[in-house]
Amino acid sequence: MKYLCLVYGEEKKFDALSKSELGALINNSLAYDDVLRRSGHYVTSDALQSVKTAKTLRVRDGKLSVTDGPFAETKEQLLGFILIEARDLDDALRAASNIPCGRLGSIEVRPVEELVAQ
């Protein structure tokens, strides 16, 4: 089963890291991707650009509206994701528990719902 690990954090905290601290976090994150690959959990991952680059779309009554930023004001922003393959939720939680960015933010682990045409 696939699980999406959503990486949340306060951009301000990440922006406040020194160049060497940020470099270490990036290197640790890429190294952990390799751990996930070797264990058979890894599917794909990526970081996201700043929430300042985001747009939110809504279609209501056939009309499209586009606004800057995320839909809701939150303390933490979605910073990236890792899609993993795991036997069950416990296996997914074990795999996600060592994601380096979780030390500065949080990791939401959610099963992927595979849609089937009706």
C-alpha positions, 0 to 999 in steps of 0.5 A: 500500500502507498502512503504519502508523508507530508512534510510540514514546518514553519518556513521561518524556522527553515529560513533562519538556519545557517547555510551549513545547518541547511546544507546538513539538513538537505544532505540528511534528507537525501541520505534518508531517501537512500535508506528508504530506497534500500529498504524498498519503501521509497517511491518518490519525493520532492521539496516544494518552493516557498509558500509565497509561490503558491496559488489556490484555485477555487471553482464555484458556480462555474467561475474560477478564482485564483488567490495567492498563497495557501487556502488557509492561514496556518503556522506550518506550511507544506514543505515537501512530500515523500511517497512510500510503499509500506506493508501497513500503517505501522510500517509506514509510521516506522519509515516516516519517523526518521524523516529529518525535517520531522525534527523541525516540523511535523510529518503527516502520514496518510494512506493513498486512496486509489480511485477506480472509475465507476 
